[in-house]
Amino acid sequence: MRTWLPLAIVVALISVGLWFSESPPEQLLGKRPTPKEQNRAADLIIRGAQTRHFGTDGTLAYRVDADSITYFQFARRDRANLEQPRIVFYQGEAPRWRTESRIGVAHNNGERVVLRGNVNIWELPERGGIHLQTPSITIKPRQEYAETDKVVKIAAGANRTEGRGLRAFLKDDRVEILAEVQSIYENK
């Protein structure tokens, strides 16, 4: 019986050692992070971010610049919080539309970007182009499409239009206001 005791102790120590080495500290301490706690930690933070996105033909389609981007990766999706985002859409080699806002959230690798906080969109060149203002807008950059159900103010020179809801087809330079439209036009 004495010959089995040292062998049993060695096997028990090896088993306990393997169990400790394979167990994360949270399990050893008896507590696990909640899903909410796991979602709080950013996977990546970029300050002074500048990204460029190209079309299938290799030309610059749009660029996104932001004071900072905080990126979160989840099990089935991702999210990037943007501070002071600026998006410029190109047609050919020339910039055609520019957006600015206080904050933004990009979902699913930038497929959908929600801009909030004093959103401004300018048709370029700014002189003679239209200027849109709204508190919030959703942009699908790859489709060059934007929409909102909020109040939108549009200025084009001395002309002013206001309404609720908007669909903007940026590639086609077409903007539709959906309801409660009021316009003031200046005759020259």
HELIX and SHEET records of a PDB file:
HELIX    1   1 TRP A    4  GLU A   22  1                                  19    
HELIX    2   2 PRO A   25  LEU A   29  1                                   5    
HELIX    3   3 PRO A   35  ARG A   40  1                                   6    
HELIX    4   4 PRO A  141  GLN A  143  5                                   3    
HELIX    5   5 LEU A  170  ASP A  172  5                                   3    
SHEET    1   A 7 LEU A  44  PHE A  54  0                                        
SHEET    2   A 7 LEU A  60  GLN A  73 -1                                        
SHEET    3   A 7 ASP A  78  GLU A  83 -1                                        
SHEET    4   A 7 ILE A 103  HIS A 107 -1                                        
SHEET    5   A 7 ARG A 112  GLU A 123 -1                                        
SHEET    6   A 7 ALA A  94  GLU A 100 -1                                        
SHEET    7   A 7 ARG A  86  GLN A  91 -1                                        
SHEET    1   B 9 LEU A  44  PHE A  54  0                                        
SHEET    2   B 9 LEU A  60  GLN A  73 -1                                        
SHEET    3   B 9 ASP A  78  GLU A  83 -1                                        
SHEET    4   B 9 ILE A 103  HIS A 107 -1                                        
SHEET    5   B 9 ARG A 112  GLU A 123 -1                                        
SHEET    6   B 9 ILE A 130  LYS A 140 -1                                        
SHEET    7   B 9 TYR A 145  ALA A 156 -1                                        
SHEET    8   B 9 ASN A 159  PHE A 169 -1                                        
SHEET    9   B 9 ARG A 174  ILE A 184 -1                                        
END                                                                             
